[in-house]
Amino acid sequence: MTYTRKSAQDLAMTVLLYMADRPDLIGGFLETSGLRPQDLRRAAGDPDIALHVLDFLLEDDRRVLEAAGDLEIRPGDLMAARTALAGPGSYGWEI
């Protein structure tokens, strides 16, 4: 699927809700992002959080595969959405 910035942000918010239902995921995300649980609702409205949500999930192949399966998307859609938000080559790889 091809993602626009808006559709990528929408997917990231779906991922955030998915993580919120899994204490180990949301706990890890809060720890790495520096957010507190009470900050999460406010942060969810910030478009910049979408990139952080996808980055956290993409750090671990197991997370990617489980989330993709549960959300009924292709694993590559998560990276495609991330690329739509930050641009090609932004993940540290050359184009």
Stockholm file with secondary structure:
# STOCKHOLM 1.0

chainA/1-95         MTYTRKSAQDLAMTVLLYMADRPDLIGGFLETSGLRPQDLRRAAGDPDIALHVLDFLLEDDRRVLEAAGDLEIRPGDLMAARTALAGPGSYGWEI
#=GR chainA/1-95 SS CCCCHHHHHHHHHHHHHHHHTCHHHHHHHHHHHTCCGGGHHHHHTCTTHHHHHHHHHHTCHHHHHHHHHHHTSCHHHHHHHHHHHHCTTTTSCCC
#=GC SS_cons        CCCCHHHHHHHHHHHHHHHHTCHHHHHHHHHHHTCCGGGHHHHHTCTTHHHHHHHHHHTCHHHHHHHHHHHTSCHHHHHHHHHHHHCTTTTSCCC
//
